[in-house]
Amino acid sequence: MHRMFGTDGVRGIANKELTPELAYKLGKAGAYVLTGRCHRPKILVGMDTRISGDMLENALVSGILSIGAEAICVGIIPTPAVAYLTRKYNADAGVVISASHNPVEYNGIKFFNGKGYKLSDELEDKIQYVIESNFKDVSIPIGSKVGRKIMETGEARKAYIEFAKSTIDTDLKDLKVVLDCANGASYVTSVKAFEELGAKVKVINSEPDGININHNCGSTHPENLMETVVEEGYDMGLAFDGDADRCLAVDEKGNLINGDFIMAIIAKHLKNQGKLYKNVVVSTVMSNIGFDIALKEEGINTIKTQVGDRYVLEEMKKEGYKLGGEQSGHIIMLDYNTTGDGLITALQIACIVKKSGRKLSDIASMMKNLPQTLVNAKVPDDKKKIYMEDEEIVLKIKEIERKLHGCGRVLIRASGTEPLVRVMLEGEEQGEIDKMAHNLAELIEVKLN
């Protein structure tokens, strides 16, 4: 059978691939698998600002209640807040309805266990098995044993804001910051946290209407943020994605500070404080070679995983490492939260700038990027991995690697959340690798369509 779960939960076009019927089944099966034999299990539910969120929340919660579990609905709130609040409320599991950085027509459902961690493949497969077995041997409660829905919005949001603020040991007075909330889940929490810490805050893209989430804004489209920071003389900009588990920064000159730079800056800061466990940072194969060079100069080692924050987290948990993340802005700091947390990342960067008294551009100069380009090839989901077997594509990759003369690399991977194959090249000359990457992506599209 086709695996229902991707690298970040179940995701698809809302009301077409991710239907209310499927959401109901996921709620029912998830509650059954994740709560064991609890007398009255509790599941915390949050979502982002997509128009399809209400539809899917109603269906998902119905499934949860039908198994006798209690659903604590915290409304629109960032994904990392659900991870934190699941622990705070002693819930048996947490669920987020979000498609993260994807366009509005998409939505997704992802689960956390009672400790706030994303599920293992094994648990996800159990949930899928229960659904595909048509809930065989699953007992259905009646009468007083049916579950209740509990609304817990304001207090939950306030608790998360206070928690995030507690992760830094300074105020942010006199710091001028632009926040791009992507018209998504952070449009209240991030703004309040920065304002309450004393920063001078300008907010853009913080008027969600259910349709404008991630639209030409946020961490996937930071151009407006970059212009605003420079034109209005702010110290920095911070961009979140739709569910605020990612954060990218912009320095005072308008330069984009991606996840590699952010990890390097935080890693150096933690090492100087003696808080970087074993002086190791975990990143993915997508991180720029310049990232490894910069950290090596600081006496910090890097460990690579396949793409996906869940794989970064698995490696961190296995060895006890405290810092990891992705170039896209998923930054995991296990001393604070169990998943990527955009607000905590933003506060860490702001804190480092405030305490150092230096410009963000100066702090970020510790790292230099090797030219890199990323091109998407649109291919059907069932053909995303054929590129590894196609003789013409394999020969083309080898040809490109020869042309790079060992001063670059080719990395190709199938997206876990979209019908895409991502082609990434690094090299010494931007124009050359741009051309090679586009030619390779075009070949993959032609061959696999």
HELIX and SHEET records of a PDB file:
HELIX    1   1 PRO A   20  THR A   35  1                                  16    
HELIX    2   2 GLY A   53  SER A   66  1                                  14    
HELIX    3   3 THR A   79  LYS A   88  1                                  10    
HELIX    4   4 ASP A  121  GLU A  132  1                                  12    
HELIX    5   5 GLY A  143  LYS A  145  5                                   3    
HELIX    6   6 GLY A  154  LYS A  165  1                                  12    
HELIX    7   7 THR A  189  GLU A  196  1                                   8    
HELIX    8   8 GLY A  218  THR A  220  5                                   3    
HELIX    9   9 GLU A  223  GLU A  231  1                                   9    
HELIX   10  10 GLY A  259  ASN A  272  1                                  14    
HELIX   11  11 TYR A  277  ASN A  279  5                                   3    
HELIX   12  12 ILE A  289  GLU A  297  1                                   9    
HELIX   13  13 ASP A  309  GLU A  319  1                                  11    
HELIX   14  14 GLY A  342  SER A  356  1                                  15    
HELIX   15  15 LEU A  360  ALA A  364  1                                   5    
HELIX   16  16 ASP A  381  LYS A  383  5                                   3    
HELIX   17  17 ILE A  386  MET A  388  5                                   3    
HELIX   18  18 GLU A  391  LYS A  403  1                                  13    
HELIX   19  19 GLN A  430  LEU A  448  1                                  19    
SHEET    1   A 6 VAL A  10  ILE A  13  0                                        
SHEET    2   A 6 TYR A 106  ASN A 113 -1                                        
SHEET    3   A 6 ALA A  93  ILE A  97 -1                                        
SHEET    4   A 6 LYS A  42  MET A  47  1                                        
SHEET    5   A 6 GLU A  70  ILE A  76  1                                        
SHEET    6   A 6 LYS A 149  MET A 151  1                                        
SHEET    1   B 5 LYS A 200  ILE A 204  0                                        
SHEET    2   B 5 LYS A 176  ASP A 180  1                                        
SHEET    3   B 5 MET A 236  PHE A 240  1                                        
SHEET    4   B 5 CYS A 247  VAL A 250 -1                                        
SHEET    5   B 5 LEU A 256  ILE A 257 -1                                        
SHEET    1   C 4 ASN A 301  THR A 305  0                                        
SHEET    2   C 4 VAL A 280  THR A 284  1                                        
SHEET    3   C 4 LEU A 323  GLY A 325  1                                        
SHEET    4   C 4 ILE A 331  MET A 333 -1                                        
SHEET    1   D 3 GLN A 372  LYS A 378  0                                        
SHEET    2   D 3 LEU A 420  GLU A 426 -1                                        
SHEET    3   D 3 ARG A 409  ALA A 414 -1                                        
END                                                                             
